[in-house]
């Protein structure tokens, strides 16, 4: 498993958009992203913080069903 580096919420959203996610809605400092797949809709919540903790980023990637390798390639 590659070492995830710390990224901002905006950088994470940009990488997820490259992977096919679209902004669904925002409430306060949290952005909800969604993506349609053949199995159904996949969504994740990204806090718009200056720097995301690595554990938070791992949780986002689990929600989005994306491997850390694929995410790091799209940063």
Backbone as XML, in Angstrom:
<?xml version="1.0"?>
<chain id="A" units="angstrom">
  <residue number="1" name="UNK">
    <atom name="N" x="0.850" y="-1.175" z="0.000"/>
    <atom name="CA" x="0.000" y="0.000" z="0.000"/>
    <atom name="C" x="0.896" y="1.238" z="0.000"/>
  </residue>
  <residue number="2" name="UNK">
    <atom name="N" x="0.660" y="2.174" z="-0.927"/>
    <atom name="CA" x="1.522" y="3.353" z="-0.988"/>
    <atom name="C" x="1.250" y="4.282" z="0.177"/>
  </residue>
  <residue number="3" name="UNK">
    <atom name="N" x="2.245" y="5.046" z="0.503"/>
    <atom name="CA" x="2.090" y="6.005" z="1.591"/>
    <atom name="C" x="1.287" y="7.194" z="1.078"/>
  </residue>
  <residue number="4" name="UNK">
    <atom name="N" x="0.156" y="7.438" z="1.713"/>
    <atom name="CA" x="-0.677" y="8.590" z="1.341"/>
    <atom name="C" x="-0.050" y="9.845" z="1.921"/>
  </residue>
  <residue number="5" name="UNK">
    <atom name="N" x="0.023" y="10.877" z="1.107"/>
    <atom name="CA" x="0.532" y="12.141" z="1.620"/>
    <atom name="C" x="-0.655" y="13.006" z="2.029"/>
  </residue>
  <residue number="6" name="UNK">
    <atom name="N" x="-0.368" y="13.960" z="2.848"/>
    <atom name="CA" x="-1.434" y="14.866" z="3.296"/>
    <atom name="C" x="-1.818" y="15.796" z="2.157"/>
  </residue>
  <residue number="7" name="UNK">
    <atom name="N" x="-3.103" y="15.920" z="1.937"/>
    <atom name="CA" x="-3.621" y="16.801" z="0.890"/>
    <atom name="C" x="-4.722" y="17.661" z="1.496"/>
  </residue>
  <residue number="8" name="UNK">
    <atom name="N" x="-5.063" y="18.725" z="0.801"/>
    <atom name="CA" x="-6.165" y="19.568" z="1.257"/>
    <atom name="C" x="-7.479" y="18.959" z="0.763"/>
  </residue>
  <residue number="9" name="UNK">
    <atom name="N" x="-8.578" y="19.446" z="1.288"/>
    <atom name="CA" x="-9.882" y="18.980" z="0.846"/>
    <atom name="C" x="-10.105" y="19.281" z="-0.627"/>
  </residue>
  <residue number="10" name="UNK">
    <atom name="N" x="-9.657" y="20.458" z="-1.073"/>
    <atom name="CA" x="-9.822" y="20.837" z="-2.479"/>
    <atom name="C" x="-9.011" y="19.925" z="-3.403"/>
  </residue>
  <residue number="11" name="UNK">
    <atom name="N" x="-7.785" y="19.562" z="-2.989"/>
    <atom name="CA" x="-6.968" y="18.650" z="-3.803"/>
    <atom name="C" x="-7.624" y="17.283" z="-3.901"/>
  </residue>
  <residue number="12" name="UNK">
    <atom name="N" x="-8.194" y="16.815" z="-2.792"/>
    <atom name="CA" x="-8.870" y="15.520" z="-2.798"/>
    <atom name="C" x="-10.083" y="15.554" z="-3.725"/>
  </residue>
  <residue number="13" name="UNK">
    <atom name="N" x="-10.841" y="16.637" z="-3.689"/>
    <atom name="CA" x="-12.019" y="16.766" z="-4.556"/>
    <atom name="C" x="-11.596" y="16.775" z="-6.020"/>
  </residue>
  <residue number="14" name="UNK">
    <atom name="N" x="-10.533" y="17.492" z="-6.341"/>
    <atom name="CA" x="-10.040" y="17.564" z="-7.720"/>
    <atom name="C" x="-9.640" y="16.176" z="-8.221"/>
  </residue>
  <residue number="15" name="UNK">
    <atom name="N" x="-8.937" y="15.400" z="-7.383"/>
    <atom name="CA" x="-8.524" y="14.055" z="-7.775"/>
    <atom name="C" x="-9.739" y="13.145" z="-7.957"/>
  </residue>
  <residue number="16" name="UNK">
    <atom name="N" x="-10.731" y="13.262" z="-7.067"/>
    <atom name="CA" x="-11.938" y="12.446" z="-7.183"/>
    <atom name="C" x="-12.739" y="12.816" z="-8.427"/>
  </residue>
  <residue number="17" name="UNK">
    <atom name="N" x="-12.741" y="14.100" z="-8.791"/>
    <atom name="CA" x="-13.432" y="14.510" z="-10.018"/>
    <atom name="C" x="-12.753" y="13.913" z="-11.251"/>
  </residue>
  <residue number="18" name="UNK">
    <atom name="N" x="-11.436" y="13.791" z="-11.217"/>
    <atom name="CA" x="-10.722" y="13.138" z="-12.320"/>
    <atom name="C" x="-11.117" y="11.669" z="-12.426"/>
  </residue>
  <residue number="19" name="UNK">
    <atom name="N" x="-11.528" y="11.088" z="-11.303"/>
    <atom name="CA" x="-11.932" y="9.674" z="-11.279"/>
    <atom name="C" x="-13.417" y="9.489" z="-11.568"/>
  </residue>
  <residue number="20" name="UNK">
    <atom name="N" x="-14.113" y="10.557" z="-11.943"/>
    <atom name="CA" x="-15.502" y="10.435" z="-12.357"/>
    <atom name="C" x="-16.543" y="10.888" z="-11.360"/>
  </residue>
  <residue number="21" name="UNK">
    <atom name="N" x="-16.137" y="11.378" z="-10.207"/>
    <atom name="CA" x="-17.099" y="11.854" z="-9.208"/>
    <atom name="C" x="-17.565" y="13.254" z="-9.562"/>
  </residue>
  <residue number="22" name="UNK">
    <atom name="N" x="-18.793" y="13.570" z="-9.170"/>
    <atom name="CA" x="-19.358" y="14.899" z="-9.390"/>
    <atom name="C" x="-19.831" y="15.459" z="-8.061"/>
  </residue>
  <residue number="23" name="UNK">
    <atom name="N" x="-19.765" y="16.781" z="-7.934"/>
    <atom name="CA" x="-20.243" y="17.425" z="-6.712"/>
    <atom name="C" x="-21.761" y="17.306" z="-6.671"/>
  </residue>
  <residue number="24" name="UNK">
    <atom name="N" x="-22.281" y="16.746" z="-5.583"/>
    <atom name="CA" x="-23.727" y="16.585" z="-5.429"/>
    <atom name="C" x="-24.312" y="17.737" z="-4.616"/>
  </residue>
  <residue number="25" name="UNK">
    <atom name="N" x="-23.661" y="18.036" z="-3.483"/>
    <atom name="CA" x="-24.154" y="19.130" z="-2.638"/>
    <atom name="C" x="-23.081" y="19.483" z="-1.617"/>
  </residue>
  <residue number="26" name="UNK">
    <atom name="N" x="-23.309" y="20.581" z="-0.930"/>
    <atom name="CA" x="-22.395" y="21.029" z="0.105"/>
    <atom name="C" x="-23.204" y="21.541" z="1.278"/>
  </residue>
  <residue number="27" name="UNK">
    <atom name="N" x="-22.742" y="21.198" z="2.461"/>
    <atom name="CA" x="-23.368" y="21.737" z="3.669"/>
    <atom name="C" x="-22.249" y="22.196" z="4.587"/>
  </residue>
  <residue number="28" name="UNK">
    <atom name="N" x="-22.129" y="23.472" z="4.747"/>
    <atom name="CA" x="-21.049" y="24.010" z="5.569"/>
    <atom name="C" x="-19.705" y="23.721" z="4.939"/>
  </residue>
  <residue number="29" name="UNK">
    <atom name="N" x="-18.843" y="23.061" z="5.698"/>
    <atom name="CA" x="-17.495" y="22.794" z="5.203"/>
    <atom name="C" x="-17.333" y="21.356" z="4.697"/>
  </residue>
  <residue number="30" name="UNK">
    <atom name="N" x="-18.436" y="20.696" z="4.339"/>
    <atom name="CA" x="-18.357" y="19.327" z="3.843"/>
    <atom name="C" x="-19.010" y="19.224" z="2.466"/>
  </residue>
  <residue number="31" name="UNK">
    <atom name="N" x="-18.275" y="18.654" z="1.511"/>
    <atom name="CA" x="-18.756" y="18.476" z="0.150"/>
    <atom name="C" x="-19.097" y="16.999" z="-0.060"/>
  </residue>
  <residue number="32" name="UNK">
    <atom name="N" x="-20.272" y="16.747" z="-0.637"/>
    <atom name="CA" x="-20.694" y="15.383" z="-0.948"/>
    <atom name="C" x="-20.492" y="15.160" z="-2.440"/>
  </residue>
  <residue number="33" name="UNK">
    <atom name="N" x="-19.760" y="14.092" z="-2.783"/>
    <atom name="CA" x="-19.482" y="13.744" z="-4.169"/>
    <atom name="C" x="-20.152" y="12.416" z="-4.483"/>
  </residue>
  <residue number="34" name="UNK">
    <atom name="N" x="-20.658" y="12.267" z="-5.699"/>
    <atom name="CA" x="-21.327" y="11.026" z="-6.106"/>
    <atom name="C" x="-20.829" y="10.594" z="-7.469"/>
  </residue>
  <residue number="35" name="UNK">
    <atom name="N" x="-20.949" y="9.281" z="-7.704"/>
    <atom name="CA" x="-20.562" y="8.692" z="-8.983"/>
    <atom name="C" x="-21.498" y="7.528" z="-9.269"/>
  </residue>
  <residue number="36" name="UNK">
    <atom name="N" x="-22.024" y="7.468" z="-10.470"/>
    <atom name="CA" x="-22.877" y="6.353" z="-10.875"/>
    <atom name="C" x="-22.010" y="5.213" z="-11.401"/>
  </residue>
  <residue number="37" name="UNK">
    <atom name="N" x="-22.236" y="4.009" z="-10.900"/>
    <atom name="CA" x="-21.545" y="2.820" z="-11.386"/>
    <atom name="C" x="-22.598" y="1.807" z="-11.802"/>
  </residue>
  <residue number="38" name="UNK">
    <atom name="N" x="-22.140" y="0.703" z="-12.370"/>
    <atom name="CA" x="-23.085" y="-0.333" z="-12.781"/>
    <atom name="C" x="-23.769" y="-0.968" z="-11.583"/>
  </residue>
  <residue number="39" name="UNK">
    <atom name="N" x="-23.107" y="-0.968" z="-10.410"/>
    <atom name="CA" x="-23.694" y="-1.534" z="-9.188"/>
    <atom name="C" x="-24.610" y="-0.554" z="-8.477"/>
  </residue>
  <residue number="40" name="UNK">
    <atom name="N" x="-24.569" y="0.715" z="-8.865"/>
    <atom name="CA" x="-25.387" y="1.741" z="-8.221"/>
    <atom name="C" x="-24.551" y="2.974" z="-7.936"/>
  </residue>
  <residue number="41" name="UNK">
    <atom name="N" x="-25.102" y="3.866" z="-7.151"/>
    <atom name="CA" x="-24.416" y="5.117" z="-6.843"/>
    <atom name="C" x="-23.399" y="4.913" z="-5.721"/>
  </residue>
  <residue number="42" name="UNK">
    <atom name="N" x="-22.268" y="5.573" z="-5.855"/>
    <atom name="CA" x="-21.220" y="5.564" z="-4.838"/>
    <atom name="C" x="-21.010" y="7.005" z="-4.421"/>
  </residue>
  <residue number="43" name="UNK">
    <atom name="N" x="-20.963" y="7.241" z="-3.127"/>
    <atom name="CA" x="-20.789" y="8.600" z="-2.644"/>
    <atom name="C" x="-19.742" y="8.692" z="-1.565"/>
  </residue>
  <residue number="44" name="UNK">
    <atom name="N" x="-19.238" y="9.890" z="-1.364"/>
    <atom name="CA" x="-18.286" y="10.118" z="-0.281"/>
    <atom name="C" x="-18.406" y="11.566" z="0.176"/>
  </residue>
  <residue number="45" name="UNK">
    <atom name="N" x="-17.984" y="11.819" z="1.399"/>
    <atom name="CA" x="-18.047" y="13.144" z="2.000"/>
    <atom name="C" x="-16.623" y="13.620" z="2.239"/>
  </residue>
  <residue number="46" name="UNK">
    <atom name="N" x="-16.293" y="14.798" z="1.727"/>
    <atom name="CA" x="-14.942" y="15.351" z="1.869"/>
    <atom name="C" x="-15.023" y="16.660" z="2.644"/>
  </residue>
  <residue number="47" name="UNK">
    <atom name="N" x="-14.348" y="16.740" z="3.799"/>
    <atom name="CA" x="-14.314" y="18.013" z="4.522"/>
    <atom name="C" x="-13.377" y="18.991" z="3.807"/>
  </residue>
  <residue number="48" name="UNK">
    <atom name="N" x="-13.763" y="20.231" z="3.731"/>
    <atom name="CA" x="-12.967" y="21.243" z="3.034"/>
    <atom name="C" x="-11.955" y="21.876" z="3.985"/>
  </residue>
  <residue number="49" name="UNK">
    <atom name="N" x="-11.067" y="21.056" z="4.516"/>
    <atom name="CA" x="-10.039" y="21.534" z="5.428"/>
    <atom name="C" x="-8.764" y="21.832" z="4.658"/>
  </residue>
  <residue number="50" name="UNK">
    <atom name="N" x="-7.905" y="22.639" z="5.264"/>
    <atom name="CA" x="-6.631" y="22.963" z="4.623"/>
    <atom name="C" x="-5.757" y="21.733" z="4.466"/>
  </residue>
  <residue number="51" name="UNK">
    <atom name="N" x="-5.827" y="20.831" z="5.433"/>
    <atom name="CA" x="-5.028" y="19.621" z="5.395"/>
    <atom name="C" x="-5.849" y="18.482" z="5.996"/>
  </residue>
  <residue number="52" name="UNK">
    <atom name="N" x="-6.032" y="17.395" z="5.224"/>
    <atom name="CA" x="-6.768" y="16.233" z="5.709"/>
    <atom name="C" x="-5.803" y="15.279" z="6.398"/>
  </residue>
  <residue number="53" name="UNK">
    <atom name="N" x="-6.206" y="14.731" z="7.524"/>
    <atom name="CA" x="-5.405" y="13.715" z="8.181"/>
    <atom name="C" x="-5.397" y="12.463" z="7.309"/>
  </residue>
  <residue number="54" name="UNK">
    <atom name="N" x="-4.332" y="11.681" z="7.396"/>
    <atom name="CA" x="-4.200" y="10.492" z="6.555"/>
    <atom name="C" x="-5.323" y="9.505" z="6.844"/>
  </residue>
  <residue number="55" name="UNK">
    <atom name="N" x="-5.722" y="9.369" z="8.104"/>
    <atom name="CA" x="-6.822" y="8.466" z="8.448"/>
    <atom name="C" x="-8.144" y="8.923" z="7.849"/>
  </residue>
  <residue number="56" name="UNK">
    <atom name="N" x="-8.366" y="10.231" z="7.829"/>
    <atom name="CA" x="-9.570" y="10.780" z="7.211"/>
    <atom name="C" x="-9.570" y="10.503" z="5.719"/>
  </residue>
  <residue number="57" name="UNK">
    <atom name="N" x="-8.415" y="10.678" z="5.074"/>
    <atom name="CA" x="-8.304" y="10.422" z="3.642"/>
    <atom name="C" x="-8.552" y="8.945" z="3.335"/>
  </residue>
  <residue number="58" name="UNK">
    <atom name="N" x="-8.041" y="8.062" z="4.172"/>
    <atom name="CA" x="-8.298" y="6.626" z="3.978"/>
    <atom name="C" x="-9.794" y="6.318" z="4.071"/>
  </residue>
  <residue number="59" name="UNK">
    <atom name="N" x="-10.481" y="6.953" z="5.014"/>
    <atom name="CA" x="-11.922" y="6.762" z="5.152"/>
    <atom name="C" x="-12.672" y="7.258" z="3.929"/>
  </residue>
  <residue number="60" name="UNK">
    <atom name="N" x="-12.246" y="8.394" z="3.380"/>
    <atom name="CA" x="-12.873" y="8.933" z="2.172"/>
    <atom name="C" x="-12.696" y="7.953" z="1.018"/>
  </residue>
  <residue number="61" name="UNK">
    <atom name="N" x="-11.487" y="7.411" z="0.884"/>
    <atom name="CA" x="-11.220" y="6.472" z="-0.209"/>
    <atom name="C" x="-12.010" y="5.176" z="-0.045"/>
  </residue>
  <residue number="62" name="UNK">
    <atom name="N" x="-12.233" y="4.739" z="1.185"/>
    <atom name="CA" x="-13.066" y="3.552" z="1.412"/>
    <atom name="C" x="-14.509" y="3.829" z="1.015"/>
  </residue>
  <residue number="63" name="UNK">
    <atom name="N" x="-15.024" y="4.995" z="1.378"/>
    <atom name="CA" x="-16.386" y="5.371" z="0.983"/>
    <atom name="C" x="-16.503" y="5.408" z="-0.531"/>
  </residue>
  <residue number="64" name="UNK">
    <atom name="N" x="-15.480" y="5.947" z="-1.196"/>
    <atom name="CA" x="-15.502" y="6.119" z="-2.644"/>
    <atom name="C" x="-15.155" y="4.833" z="-3.385"/>
  </residue>
  <residue number="65" name="UNK">
    <atom name="N" x="-14.733" y="3.803" z="-2.653"/>
    <atom name="CA" x="-14.333" y="2.516" z="-3.239"/>
    <atom name="C" x="-13.199" y="2.694" z="-4.245"/>
  </residue>
  <residue number="66" name="UNK">
    <atom name="N" x="-12.190" y="3.441" z="-3.832"/>
    <atom name="CA" x="-11.017" y="3.719" z="-4.662"/>
    <atom name="C" x="-9.781" y="3.267" z="-3.902"/>
  </residue>
  <residue number="67" name="UNK">
    <atom name="N" x="-8.844" y="2.672" z="-4.610"/>
    <atom name="CA" x="-7.595" y="2.257" z="-3.980"/>
    <atom name="C" x="-6.693" y="3.477" z="-3.802"/>
  </residue>
  <residue number="68" name="UNK">
    <atom name="N" x="-5.846" y="3.436" z="-2.779"/>
    <atom name="CA" x="-4.896" y="4.556" z="-2.591"/>
    <atom name="C" x="-3.979" y="4.753" z="-3.804"/>
  </residue>
  <residue number="69" name="UNK">
    <atom name="N" x="-3.614" y="3.664" z="-4.470"/>
    <atom name="CA" x="-2.749" y="3.768" z="-5.653"/>
    <atom name="C" x="-3.411" y="4.597" z="-6.747"/>
  </residue>
  <residue number="70" name="UNK">
    <atom name="N" x="-4.675" y="4.285" z="-7.016"/>
    <atom name="CA" x="-5.413" y="5.000" z="-8.055"/>
    <atom name="C" x="-5.578" y="6.470" z="-7.683"/>
  </residue>
  <residue number="71" name="UNK">
    <atom name="N" x="-5.824" y="6.735" z="-6.399"/>
    <atom name="CA" x="-5.983" y="8.109" z="-5.945"/>
    <atom name="C" x="-4.696" y="8.893" z="-6.125"/>
  </residue>
  <residue number="72" name="UNK">
    <atom name="N" x="-3.558" y="8.308" z="-5.718"/>
    <atom name="CA" x="-2.275" y="8.995" z="-5.806"/>
    <atom name="C" x="-1.894" y="9.277" z="-7.252"/>
  </residue>
  <residue number="73" name="UNK">
    <atom name="N" x="-2.296" y="8.398" z="-8.193"/>
    <atom name="CA" x="-2.012" y="8.622" z="-9.610"/>
    <atom name="C" x="-2.758" y="9.842" z="-10.130"/>
  </residue>
  <residue number="74" name="UNK">
    <atom name="N" x="-3.914" y="10.150" z="-9.571"/>
    <atom name="CA" x="-4.755" y="11.234" z="-10.062"/>
    <atom name="C" x="-4.583" y="12.549" z="-9.315"/>
  </residue>
  <residue number="75" name="UNK">
    <atom name="N" x="-3.634" y="12.609" z="-8.400"/>
    <atom name="CA" x="-3.390" y="13.871" z="-7.681"/>
    <atom name="C" x="-2.768" y="14.908" z="-8.578"/>
  </residue>
</chain>
